[in-house]
Amino acid sequence: MPLFQARVQVSLRPSVLDPAGEATRAAAARLGIDGVRRLRIGKAIELELEAADALAARQQIELLSDRLLANPVIENWQVEVLGNPLSDEEAGQ
């Protein structure tokens, strides 16, 4: 079965306050970097998934994103399936 690589970007919804981002922006100012006007912190998840085809891989990753990797009440997520499926050699098998 083909092995697909993907990246899921998770970020807070624009309406949700980001205290960690604000604290980091303030720390940047204390370091003398004054140009940072907005800083929001999110997370990037990289994964490899076996699936029959790219569509099945995307569907499974979207389910993971919505139910496990992100909190849909306060976070948005975006899936990127990277390139072509990996061969067994590329996957290290």
N, C-alpha and C positions, 0 to 999 in steps of 0.2 A: 504494500500500500504506500502511495506517495507521502512524503513528509514535507509539510508546509511550514515556513517560517512566517511569523507575524509580529506586529508591534501594536499594542493598544495604548493610546494616550488617554489618560484620565485627568480631568481638570474640574475644578469647582465651577458650578454654574455662576454666571455673572452676578446674579442677585445675592450670592452667598458671600459673606465676609471672609477674608483670608488673613487671620491674625499672623500666621507663620510668614506669609508673603510680606505683610506690612512690617513685621519685625526685621526681616531680612533687608527690606528696602531701607529702613532706618539705620541698620548696621552698616550698609553700604555708604550712607551719608556720613556716618562717623569715621569711615575709612577715607573720607575725602572724595568719594565718588558722588557728586551732587546731581548728576543728570538723570538718575533713575526716577521716573515719575510714577511708574506702576510696576509692581512685581507680584505675580501670582505663582504659587507653587502647586505642581501637580505630580503625576507619576507616570512613568513609562514602563510597560510590562512587555518583555520579549518572550515569545514562546515558540515551540515547535510542536506540530500536531499532525498526526497521521489521519488522512481522510481520503475518500475515494477520488475527489476532484476539488478544484479551487472553490466551487460554489458550496460544497458540503463543508469545507474547511472554514469558509467565511461564516456560514450559518452557525457552526459550533462555537466559533470564537465570539460571535455576537451574543450568543446565549450566555457564554462564560462572562462576557463583559457586563451584560445587563444584570445578571443574577449573582455574580461572585466578585468580580474585579472592581466594580464601581458601585457606589450607592446612588441609585437613580433619583433619589429625592433631592440630593444636593450636588451631584456630579454629572458631568457629560462625559462621554467616551467616544473615541474614534478608532476604527480598526484599519490597519494597513497590512494586507497580505503581501509579503515581500517576494517578488520575482517568481521564478519557476520552482516546482517541487525539487527538493534535494534528492540526489541519488543516495544509495546506501553508503557509497564510498565517502561522499561529502558529509553525510550525517555521522560518520565515524563508526559505522557498523561493519 
